[in-house]
């Protein structure tokens, strides 16, 4: 499987990822881009992240703060609730999908968990 499939999947969860990243502290758009890049190895463009932040702000899920030399975004109470609801929905979806996946044999688990990628 190539990285483009993985990248498309992660982008589908971008709203949730951003809300989760803002749970602990305010962050700038570039902080969010860097966190996602370090954690998920996907480099998003500002043209992807900032429109989503603006949309989340318009819906009242985040608020923009003017800090010393940058703009930062902070989760609002309704944003925390949105994050919680999205997590619940995604967990339901993943549980349903997991029910339909074939069980892995022990030798297949080793094959897919190798640090260098898929063996075989």
C-alpha positions in Angstrom: 0.0 0.0 0.0 1.4 3.4 -0.9 1.5 6.6 1.2 -1.1 8.4 -0.9 -3.8 6.1 0.6 -2.5 6.8 4.1 -2.4 10.5 3.4 -6.0 10.5 2.1 -7.2 8.7 5.2 -5.4 11.1 7.5 -6.8 14.1 5.7 -10.3 12.7 6.2 -9.6 13.0 10.0 -8.0 16.4 9.9 -10.8 18.2 11.8 -10.5 15.7 14.6 -6.7 15.8 14.6 -6.7 19.6 14.8 -9.2 19.6 17.6 -7.2 17.0 19.5 -4.0 19.0 19.1 -5.7 22.1 20.6 -7.0 20.3 23.7 -4.0 21.1 25.9 -2.8 24.5 24.7 -3.2 27.1 22.0 -1.2 26.5 18.9 -0.5 28.4 15.7 -1.3 26.9 12.3 2.4 26.2 11.7 2.6 24.4 15.1 -0.3 22.2 14.0 1.3 21.5 10.7 4.6 20.5 12.5 2.8 18.3 15.1 1.0 16.4 12.4 4.1 16.0 10.3 6.1 14.7 13.3 3.4 12.4 14.5 1.9 11.1 11.2 4.7 11.7 8.7 2.4 13.8 6.5 3.3 17.3 5.5 0.2 19.5 5.1 0.3 22.8 3.4 -0.9 26.0 5.1 -3.5 26.1 2.3 -5.0 22.9 3.8 -4.8 23.8 7.5 -5.7 27.5 7.6 -9.0 27.3 5.8 -10.0 24.4 8.1 -9.0 26.6 11.1 -11.1 29.4 9.7 -14.0 27.1 9.3 -13.7 25.8 12.8 -13.5 29.4 14.1 -16.7 30.3 12.1 -18.5 27.4 13.7 -17.4 28.4 17.2 -15.2 25.4 17.8 -11.9 27.4 18.0 -11.0 31.0 18.7 -8.1 32.9 17.3 -5.7 34.6 19.7 -3.3 37.4 18.7 -0.1 36.5 20.5 3.2 38.3 20.4 4.4 37.5 16.9 1.9 34.9 15.8 -1.8 33.9 15.7 -2.7 31.0 17.8 -5.9 29.0 18.0 -7.6 27.7 21.2 -10.3 25.2 21.6 -13.6 26.6 22.9 -16.0 24.6 25.1 -18.1 23.8 22.1 -14.9 22.7 20.3 -14.2 20.3 23.2 -17.7 18.9 22.9 -17.3 18.6 19.1 -13.9 16.7 19.6 -15.6 14.3 22.1 -18.5 13.6 19.7 -16.1 13.1 16.7 -14.0 10.6 18.8 -17.1 8.7 19.7 -18.3 8.5 16.1 -14.9 7.5 14.8 -14.6 4.8 17.4 -18.0 3.3 16.4 -16.9 3.3 12.8 -13.6 1.6 13.6 -15.2 -1.0 15.7 -17.7 -1.8 12.9 -14.8 -2.0 10.4 -12.8 -4.2 12.8 -15.7 -6.7 13.0 -15.4 -7.3 9.3 -11.6 -7.7 9.0 -10.2 -11.2 8.9 -8.3 -12.3 11.9 -4.5 -12.3 11.4 -2.5 -15.4 11.9 0.5 -15.1 14.2 3.0 -15.2 11.2 1.1 -12.4 9.4 1.3 -10.2 12.5 5.1 -10.5 12.5 5.1 -9.7 8.8 3.2 -6.4 9.2 5.0 -5.2 12.3 8.5 -5.3 11.0 10.2 -1.9 11.4 11.3 -2.0 7.8 7.8 -2.5 6.4 6.0 -5.4 5.0 8.2 -8.5 4.6 7.7 -11.3 2.2 
